[in-house]
């Protein structure tokens, strides 16, 4: 019995040691990143000046070219592929063996497929809900600057420490995570360089992601090829935009 207890204690000790070995570096790394990057949501001022800065950002991107763009195609981090018919409010979302034809005007009219065969019932509902979450996140990384005047969006003018102006955008409704805020950092022309994020899915507030790897599509829309976030690259794949 004593030998059995001793063996059990040894096994528990080994398990705890393994857990500590793998989790302690992660905890230390998170603590370092938290102390280095975490910052409170800045205060800003609602009103005409904030709207004027938002318009300046859109003008720097020639936003009319984006508005006139109907077809958009991209692949988010080599995992989710999209074919978006913007005018028709339809988007095909593809991953693994799944394909969902999202009806962005009426989600209930969406269709789901597994290996090119349409599926129905609860399985279809789950795939459609997953496709909606994918689309809300992945399309934001493609077209976020063009969404600053969407319904339910609040815009605030923020004065930075160097007296430069930045645009704080808060999404009070819509999407998968309403309440998220983004601080757009702009160059002298008003074109986005990066934004800082205060979101429900990120454990650190104020993380900064780049918006500097721009391309001009066939339709003239300016869209990002990739983003840098800490040590990671968010790859948008082969980005296409046409009429």
N, C-alpha and C positions, 0 to 999 in steps of 0.2 A: 504494500500500500504506500509506504514511504517513497519507494522508488518511482511508483506511478505518479505521485504528487510532484516529485522532483522533476520528472520528465515533462509533466504538464506545464510546470512553471517555466521550464527551459523553452518549451515551444512558444508559450505566451511571450516570453522575453524576446525570442527571435522575431516573432511577428511584429511586436512593438518596435523593435529595432529597424526592421525593414520599412515599416510605415514611417518612422521618424526619418529614415535615410532619404525617402522619396519626397516627403512632405515638407521637411524643414527647409531645404533649399528653395522650394516654391514659396513658402511663407516669407522667407527672408527676401526673396526677389520681389514679391508683391509689396512687402513693407517698404523696400527701397523705392519702387516705382510710385507707390502711394505718396510717400514723403516728397518725392522729386516733382511729380506732375499734378497731384490733386490740388484743385483750387476751387473756390466758391463761384457760384454763378454771378457774373458781374451785373451791376445795376445799369439800367439804360433808360432812355427817355422816349416815350411814345410820341408820335406826331409827324409833322410834315418833314422835318429834317431827316428822320429815319426813313421815311418813304422816298425822299429825294436820293438818299444814299443807295437804297435798293434799286431805284431806277438807274442810277449811275452804273451799278454793277451789271444790270441787264443790258444797258446800252454798250458797255465795254465788251459784252459777249455777242453783240449783234443779235439780240434775242428774237427778232422777227424771223431770222433764218430758222431758228428752232421751232417757232410757232408754225412756220410753213412746212416743216418736216413732218411727213406722215409715217414713214417706215423706219423703225429703229431695230437694230440687231446687235447683240453683244453676248458674251459669256462671262459670268461672274465667277472668278477664281477657279476656272476650269471645271466647275461643278454644275452650274445652272445656266442653260442656254435659253435665250429669249428672242422671239420675233414679234414685235409690237406694231400693230396697225393703229396708230395714235388716233387718227380721225374716226375710225370705226369703233374705237374703244374695245379692241380685242387684242389679246396677247397670248401667244403660245409659250408655255413654260415647259421645258424639257430637262429631265435629270434621270440618270440611270435608265431604267426601262419604262419610265413614266412620261406621259405627255398630258398636259392639261390645256384646253382651250378656254382661257379665262375671258368671261364677258365682264368687262370692267364697269359696265353700266348696270348690270343685273347679275350678281354672282350666281344666283339660282339657275341661270340659263347656261352656266359653264358645263363643259364636258371633260371627262377624264378617261385616259386610255392606259392600258398596260400591254406592252409589246404590240402596239397598234390596234389592240382590240378594246372597244369601249367597255367600260365597267360602270356598274350602277350601284345604288344603295349606299350603305355606310362606308364602303371602301372608296367609292367615288367622292363622297362628302369629305372624307379625311384627306384625300389627295388634293381636292380643290382648296380646302383650308390651308394645306401646306403650301400650295402654289401661291395663294394670296400672300402668305407671310414672306415667301421668297421674293415675290414681285415687289412688295412694299419696301423691303430692305434693299434689294439689289438695284431696283430702278432709281432709288434715292441716290445711290452712289454714282449714278449716271447723269441725272438731270436735276439734282437738288437746287442749283442756283436759280433755275427757272420756276421754282415752286414758291418763291418768297411772297407772292401775292395770291396764293391759293386761299380758299375759304377757310376760316378758322386760324389764320396765321397772324401772329402779332410781331411787329417790327419795332425794335428799339435802337436808338443811337447810343453807342458806348464810346466814351473817350478813354483811350488807353494811356498808360503811364508816360509814353513819349508824345502825348497830345495828338496822336493820330486817331482817326475815327474808324470804328468797326461797326458791323451790323449784327445785332443780336436778333435771331429769329426763333420764335417759339410756336410749335404746332399744338394748338389747344384741342384739336379734334382731327379725326381721320387717321389713316395708316394703322399700323399694328400697335404703336406705342405713343398714344397722344400724351402731350406734356413735355416731350423732348425739346431741348434748346440747342442752338448752334450759333457760334460766334464767328461770323465771316471776317477774315483778315484779307485786306485788299491792297493791290499796288496803287501807284499814283493815278492810274487811269480808271480805277474801280474794278479791275479784273481780279477775281478770287485767286489767292495764293494758297490758302488753307482755311480750315475751320476748326474750332475747338468744340467739343461735344459734352453735353450734360444729358445723358440718356439713362433710361431705366435698365438697359441691358449691360451697361459698362460699370464695373465696380469702382472705377476711378473717374472723378469728374474733371473735365477740362482737358482731356486728351486731345492732341492735335493731329489732324490728318491733312496731307497735302492735297491741293487741287492745282497742280502746275503742269502735269503731263497732258497737255491739250492736243487734240487733232481737229482739223476742219474736215467735216464729212462732205459727201457729194452734194448735199443740200445746202452746204454752207454753215451748218450748225457746229458750234464748238462744243466738243464733248471730251471727257477724260479717258485716257488709255489705262491709267493706273493711279493708285494712291499709295502714299507711304504713311504707315501708322506704327510708331515705335520702331521695332525691328522687322516689321512685316510689310509685305507688298500686297495690296488688293488689286488683282489683275482683272481688267474688264474685257480681256480677250480682243478679238477683232471687232472693233466698233464700226458700225455702218449706220448711215443716215441718208435717206433719200426722199424724194417727193412722193 
